[in-house]
Amino acid sequence: MRFKYSIHIERTNIKMNSTSLQNSYNKMDISKEVSKKHDLSVLNQLADFEKLRISALTKAAEISPFVNEVTIGPKSPDKRLSVKENIPVKTEEKDVSLLEDKIGEDLRHTLLLKEYELKIQTKSGEMYKNLVKRMIINHTETMLNFQKKQNDECQRRALELQARNLQMLKQLRENDNMSVLDKAKLEENTYQIKNKKTIENMYRILEEQNKAASRFASVTDSHTKICICYNEINNILNSDPLAKTVFGKYELSVKTVLENINIIMEFCKTGAITDKEVKQAEIYSLNIENIHKKIMEDLSELQKQEVLRKQKEEENKALMEKKIKEEQASVDIGKQITKQVNKSTPIFYSCKNYAYYEELKDYLTAYENYYKPLLEDTNLKKFRFDCQKAVNTPVNALSSVSGTHIRDKYDKLSKLLRGEGVQVLDIIVQATQHPQGLHYCTALLAKKIVRQGDLLVSSKPEAAFPLAAVVVALWSQFPEFGKLLEANFHRQCPYLVPMLLPQKEGQSEKDFYLSRGYTYSEDGTVEKQDKFLKRMSGIFRLCCAIWIAKTPKFINATNPHGLANGWKWLASFINLKPEPDICATLLHDFFSVCGSEFYKYYKKQFIKIIRLISTDYLKILDEIDEGGPKTRLEVYLQNVLKTSTIPPPSGLLPHNSW
């Protein structure tokens, strides 16, 4: 038991030593990383100690089953004593003693090994501790040396950096004056650039503000004009009962203008005004001024009709007196013709007619100068082209195919002259899109119609009547257009004045022919006589068709250029000095186109005029003219006198045809 107890104690001590040794190993593992670079041979020595410990423990375990009692210590039996005293021992006991001696010998060997192992362990622990201390000391010295080297390196670098900074500071001090000067110059330039930009921005803002103020003033001015015109229209409506009848067809246009200008004024309060709004406001101002003007004209015409209606009864009473006066006028014309034959001094024109010709000429020139800026502006080329299409398309398409067709062309031209939008092919044309657009379209239409007499009526005489019907309807609505038309007639055909200007002293032949209505080709040759007569005949026939045209039933007005103007022309023309070809041609055209209507109105007085021309006037022509025009006139007049009838012209529109 004692032996087992001692073995247990030994095992416990071995375990404790093993644990302590293991802890030492763990400490060695912890410090292994520290001393790894300094001494790698310690690991090899510790490995040999581990092998010795394992061998001793293995042998103790092998003999443990054979030990039953205490083998060492004071309580162990002394086998040798019994041998020396010669105590008899049985054979079995002898065998046991031999076994015990053997075990005791092995145990002593084990204890000796244990003692040596303990000494070795103690020595190895001390060696390990010394080794660890030495490793720690070496590591500490190494770290101190490394730290010292690092400190030395940092001090060296700090000194170098300080030297470099001192050098840089020295250089900066040396260049300080130049740097400050350059910096000052740069700042000054930057300041000047900023000031310049600031001033430019201020000027730009001021300019925009001035433009905006100017635009607002223009819009306000247009709005004021519109308000004034509208107030005048209201005053007319309140003062004259007939004005309400006239105002009905313009009410929608006035309302549209007011709504549009109010929209622009509202936009002025919230948004930026552009040139577009200014232009629109001007257009609306012109529109309402035109409406006001048309209302006044229509009201004046209605008042005239009212006066005429009241005077209708008096006209019946004065009818006989008028016939008597006309007969007297016919007699006077005959006397004038006779007097002209007896005169030795030729008459080229009457002073009254020539003065009116000059008046129309000046009016046409001033009117064309008004819209001259529109013609010179290259940016308005498309607008001019659209206006030309709006005029030329309905005029070129005009024919006597039906009353509806004529009315359609009249409506388009009438809308154009009123400033309303007109559909032309795939676009809408409105003359009031430009301040001079309405004047341009009016003058363009007057010139185009006279040109139609030159190009169309000269080759197709019946085309004059639908043209004349539309002209009379437009003339009654737009007197300005009629005045321009008459001025263009006089410019293209001076025989409608009438006047037969002689060649002045010092006047070139070209200027003389141009004053007579001739044209010149590109090579400088004058127009041939037959072509000239045909062209003059076309223009004159168109004017004759206008004299006898009736206004349509939807226009409550008479022809503003009717029979009285034709009668006046005839009386003035036969008082001039006759000339070959042209005089006979125009008289024949006059009687062919106007004869039937003049005969219905003047009857016997017109026949008397025909007789005077067929006798006295033709006698004068016989002396200077033997050509075809004179013969045709003579034959025509003789047939009229024989039959006492004048047939209507070919192509004359039926009464109330549209």
Steps between C-alpha positions, in 0.01 A plus 500: 500500500778729584662419169176572311454819694852605418443406136181713505697782653767455239238501228350814644841660520573387147169647386570823685847506362355420163244782543765744613718381221211544261443852637863564451463375146206732454709786632768392263244505220399855602859613511589290198384778271719745692814284490435339164758710320768472775537125612338210312698216682285508826218313331727209415620465867143506642401225258763262660360573855150408387620163367677420837186586705282276288747206534505522888124513529463207263726276711322598829173399345640160396612398859201642684295170493785304667543732803270412795672661799724784597834465332675801634490688829527397863208255484647288219619149616866429501533185301874497522476489879314173500757346267794603722333352811458175314130473565369206317282573217269277311539442134189704420616778725842485333344549162306794631815651646680467175215670324493776755878548468461530133217748533693695765800515274285629217334748731835633615593538142175684437553729796847576384356584161237711673767682694704560188189611314415747779853636494486529122158668519628744760807572296296532181253738670783716623661486160169589336443790738852624440452454129166693504655778708791513261258509203296778661815696574622451142160597359487807724849602395412438137181711526688776682766500230232504230314783675820693539577458131145615415533804724833584344349464152201720595730765644711490185192537279363778721829685470499453122138620479580799718795585277285464192231722653758761588625490141148534364428782744812674382395462136150621580644803675720569201204474258250654737489842331453356149233255616307771680518726193388223263222404735391864526498533120303177463248614758471837329440335159245266654328794666493694173353200313234457767420872488478487122266201508293668770470818295412303187233310691364826637485653153337186363243500780433870444463441126258215559307715744487784247382263229241352733383849595483600133304185414263556788452863390423384144251240622341755732477750214332242277263409785415868548428542128276194506311633803456838333367343179269275699364796696443690176313201358285484814429873475390454141275210599342709775457811288381359166226234475624393155839409646363185664407364158852564371675375816346152473748368244801646686400401853687168495818663366490771768445240771793294372731804504399589857550144626841472336628834630376413851693172482815693404450749786456214749817341367685830551427476872651154542743431216776666302377701202657413165486666160235246405249641751586856393438413135175322580379796703576733208311272263198494731515878523503529120216247474268690730591828329406344165179367654419846635571650160282244324217553749514873431505440125212252516306731729561790265387289208193386692416858588537593135267218405255619760517846353460353154199306613341818629585674179366220283163666462665825403711316242189391314396860470848604390528221242355707220722791585801268491408373155470853378843580639648192336355598167648843548836340588486295181437814302791665679728210411397533139574868508836432661588252228401750233695768678802270523488440125505871432784563749846543357673431834491128599387388847710223661321478836266697722657683794254345743572145387875559497488641854314189616757285320784675687312459828465126452862475389626669818267287712631179344862607546446589868312174558780292348763687704308414817561126463843536337682380818305176471631447146861576598512267802657172385376321813139553387540331164279206601231733637493694171482176304205381713319831443556467127351151505201625700436762228595313183332166574136620518548761222654249259227243576213750454252416223127527421435127554247576778393762749619281787847485349516880466374545857767265633780698334351828622481370859868402500614837364264688734633314804854572390432875474326495841810349659345160572669164443456349153559135410737476201587143410650361823570826687305780671593850381419806710603840365507661846794284607709800394406868558528576125360163390145625445618790281725266305218253427257779400746655254598156372137410426434827312811450288414133435150579371626762253764249393221247432357746245837504327561123506155335511228733371707605198482141370171395664262803518217315685738447798456871583150458649565266799805711577292818483231350727753420774672838456175694547411299813846561649500867395171560683647346819854637473514849340877508547532199271283674237719808501814289456332306217409820314858632544641176354256524206631851425862386535461208258254663257517882494209505252268427795580843652440582211808677364705483180828656604710653218876464478657781699794703382823319581315181603655179372302268281512226764361727772228615266390146418510402865272794586254367243491151657742318270752249635857421400662159464835402649681580176364858509237475224160662545183292516336428164181688420267198470619358830468842661141542376407150624644566844333842535173346383515234774560756777233734363241221461554403867434861604187509281376179667547670839291801386200281417537239779235467771573445866394157633172463689675443835659848483259785567682759289522626143793475262756757625645533148191463286344636178557866589878444483466334160285786370754750633784314326314494167427873513864579587649261244314626195603858591868406458695515177436166320795275424517201264444143616469555873200734501292283264600186696396638838170645371411169339580316828293751695186454290550121479522458878300793641266582211213273606491628862543865399219469249265354768576787734543801268298378199446784249778714640746215444380455142561870440858461619547205262369712212739785582798263515402321176487832315723776638757290692549247222555781252800609704624137522468461123769762455758319721391135523424250225577182694287210618397639842340808340312282249369267769376798705325649201323174408394441864349849537311470170346168609387652830338794325325271249363254754463741796622216723827426671565132583648413845864391509593134488558355848295758694390357835123454551323731741527386865727215400672506841 
